[in-house]
């Protein structure tokens, strides 16, 4: 099963879709367990450099835990399973549980010993910034000073979902949630079904009792073993360590239903493991809070195909509209993609375009984006528009779109530095061009 099809809408989807190819990080191969290597010394570890944390966390597996009698900070001794026999070396997966995670929330993770070591720092509540810790929906909030903006309710034809309990403004953080179970994607590829079932059952049973009930009450879709079915039906695609894909199960965020014109998006922090659900537009009281399970901007057939993996037919306002309406929407979406590619040719120096033509296409983008409620994608469109203006030597217009693009990146990515690397590159390119322009101005005297 291709789980990458099942990753739900993270703000980064807009980029992934337009980038034409999804960059799939490789599964970490068999990593040798060196009991003397700090997680912070691992290549491209989240602990090293990136965030300046300094804990020396050593990888622990079942054998080393039995030998040394030490598995702190994990509260239960790790339980490890062997991968299927095959020619290619496959990683060993172990289960780690930390019950006091984020209050009495509980947390089980099935991953490699090396990746488990890289998240030890994230277990500490001190890494959660105050704005997330004190959010009324957070399991760390001292007491809910004002009630959450939503409630979990039954929605006809959809099971449970999140309903706004008051007016929610665009960009408001609606919900802060932490994972209860994280599993390495490789578990579904290199481990046999019985062994997988065994470790997932244990991952569940090692959580606080109240949490177990909550998890089993989440929606299921395939009719398979309850825990595996629940995981597959409610997952968020998140990363650990060296950008290794994992499936994340969240107690409340996982209740969010799909809509092709979603009212919210989410972002995830590898540093503190929080998922934030954020309003993409104003949401009225009584309205459902939704996300898109497929990339934004797809045509009707593409969405239908993508949603097939989730086992339902979308009945959102866009999919349930008349054929004429749907065809018009599809036409807009295809046109947007064509404009993107046209501008990208200019931005990458493969074609030329006058500044007037760029201005005209930019106007068309803004108009179509508004018609299709695809504002999130402006962060990608503005980037390509800015670069096209740079090539046409219209630096003041380029500056305008770099600034607009940056505003959106900050809105969507929040404080996550990693996500902003592309943005910094764009700023850098523009500054270089501006400096050159000033030089040649001087030279002309
Ligand atoms: Zn739909």
Boltz pocket constraint, residues with backbone or C-beta under 6 A from the ligand:
constraints:
  - pocket:
      binder: B
      contacts: [[A, 259], [A, 260], [A, 261], [A, 303], [A, 314], [A, 315], [A, 316], [A, 317], [A, 318], [A, 319], [A, 320]]
      max_distance: 6.0
